[in-house]
Amino acid sequence: MTPSAPGNAPSTETNASHVASADAFFAGLSALCGKAYAGRVVVDTPTSANDAFAGKPLVMHMRECSADVIRIPFHVGDDRSRTWVVTRTAAALRLKHDHRHQEGSEDAVTQYGGDTVDAGTAQRQAFPADAASKAMFLREGLAVSVDNTWAVELVPGRSFTYELSRPNGRLFRVEFDLTRTVAAPPPPWGAAKQFPPPPAGEG
């Protein structure tokens, strides 16, 4: 295949590769729907000054799945404020972080993340911070986060890993054991706002 000239649109072959990898990765996540898994922090470099995860059980729950959106609440002890949202777009995957207060309202720092910019693989996809996320980080005094890249790794039947990295050497990874399920945790904060109950006679 002849490489595209600089500035040209990606080739059909490149687009097809991106779509195939995104489809395979999304299908792998979808296969876990309805299940919950325990995790642990495997990398935290440099060590966080205020470690919100130390000594607390970590559980992810593949709670809500549709043809193009998967919502994955991430519970840290009794803190049910975090949900990862993976969306299948026309040509990529998108990861967003939905952060809620206990009564269900959105946190000031929420809905941040980004889209994949390369094909990735069926087992790993990376999501650099998008423009809206960078603007929010700057507005909220979190300039260090504008260089964030998040990644999700899936080794079927073995592990699911959530990763945050920065060029300055920051690396944070939480790994979940897919060899055994755990009891499903309570709904995440704000679940009633995100997923209103179905009308009577449905569901």
N, C-alpha and C positions, 0 to 999 in steps of 0.2 A: 504494500500500500504506500503511495506517495504521501509524505507528510504535507499537511496543509500549510500554506504560506502564512506568515505572521499576520494576525488581524482577520484572517478568514474564519468563517463559522466552522465549528467542529465537524469532522467528517461523519457520514452516516454510520460507518463502522464504529467510530468512537461513541456516538450516541447510543448505538445498539448495545455496546459493551457496558455503558453506564446503566442503561435500563435493565439489562440482564442481571447485573450485580445487585442493583437495588431491589429488584423483584425477588431474587434468591434470599437476600438478607431479610427482607420484610416477611417472606414466607417462613423463614426460620423463627423469627420472633412470634409470628402468629400461631405457630405450632405449640407455643407455651401458654396460650391464652387460658385464663382461669386458674392458673397455678401460682403458688407463692414459694419463694426460696430464701434461705438464710444466706447472709454474706459476711464478709470481713474486709477491713482495710488491709491491703497487701503492700501498698506503696504510699508514703506521705512525705515527700521531699520538697523543700525542707519541712521538718515537722511543724505543724500548725501551732501557733502560740495558744490559741483557744480552740482545743480539739472538741468539736461538738459530737464526735462519734465515739470517744473513748469510753469503754466499759458499757456500751449500750448495744442491745441486739439490733441488727440491721436486717430488714426484710424488704424484698421487692415483691410486688404482686402484679401479675399480668392481668389487670382487672377488666379493662374495656378494650374490645377489639372490633374493628369494622374492616371493610375492604380497603380503606386507605388511612385509618388512624388507629394507633395503639396507645393506650394510656397506662402508664406503669407507676403507680404510687410507690414511693421509696420511704419506708418508715424507719426512723432513728429513735429507738426506744418508744416513748409515748408521743413523740413529735410526728404528726401526720401531715406536715405542711408541704411536703415535696411530691410532685408528680412529674415524671418524664413523659413527654408526648412525642411520639415518632409518627410522622406523617409521610405518606407516599405522594409525592407531587408528580407532575407529568414526566419529568426527566431526572428527578433526584429524590433524595430523602431529606427530611427536615427533622431536627431535634429541637424541642423547646422545653423550658423548665417552667412549670406552673407552680408558683409559691403562694400559699394561702395562709391567712390567719385562722385561728380556731373557730371563729364564727362564720368563716367562709369567704370573707372579702379578700381581694388580691393584695399581696404585699407590694410595697413600692418597687421592689426589685423582683420582677416576674416576667414571664413570657420571653425570656432571653434564650439565645441559641443561634442556630444557623443551618444552612443547607450544605450538603455534600458538594464538593467542587471537582472531585475526580471519581473514577469508577468504584474505587474501593474493591472489596471482595464479598463473597457470601458470608465471610466470618468477621469482617471488620469494616466499619464505616466511620469517617471522621467529619466533624462539623465545625469549621472555623466560625468565630463570632461574626454575625451579619451587621450591617450598618445600623439597624435599629437598636440592636443590643449594645453596640459600642456607644451610641448616643445616650442610651439609658445609663450605662456604667459611668460615663463622664458626668451626667446630670446628678447622679447619686453619690459622687465622690469615690468611685471605684475604678480609677484610671488604670490600675494594674490589670484589670480584667479585660481590657480592650483587645489584648493579644490572646485571649483564651481560644483553645481548640478543644472540643470535647470529642470523645470517641466511644463507640460501643463495640465490644467484641463478643461474638457468640460462637462457642464450640459446642455443637449439638450433643446433648447427653452428658456434657461435662461442666461447662462454665459459661456464665454471662458476666462481662466485665464492663464497668462504667469508668471512664477515664477523663481527667482534666489535665491539660498540659499548657505550659507557656514557654516562650523562647528563653526566659531567664532561668530555666532549670526547674521550675515548679512542676511537680508531677504527683498526681493523686489518683489512685486506682482502688476501686471496690470490686471484689470478686464474689460472685454468688455461685453456690454449689448446685448444679442442676441434676446431680445424681439422686437427690432426695427432696421431696416437697415438704413444706411445713404448713401448718394451719393458716388459712387465709386471715389476714389482719382485718381490723375494722376499716370502714371506708375512710378515704383521706378527707381532711378538712375541706369543706366546700363541695363535697360530692353531690349534695342535693341541688346545688346551684349548677354544677356541671352536667349532671345526669338527672333531670327531673323524673320522678316515677312515672311509669306508663299509665295510661288511662285504665279505669276499672275494666276488668275482663281481658286485659292484655298482659303478656309477660308471665 
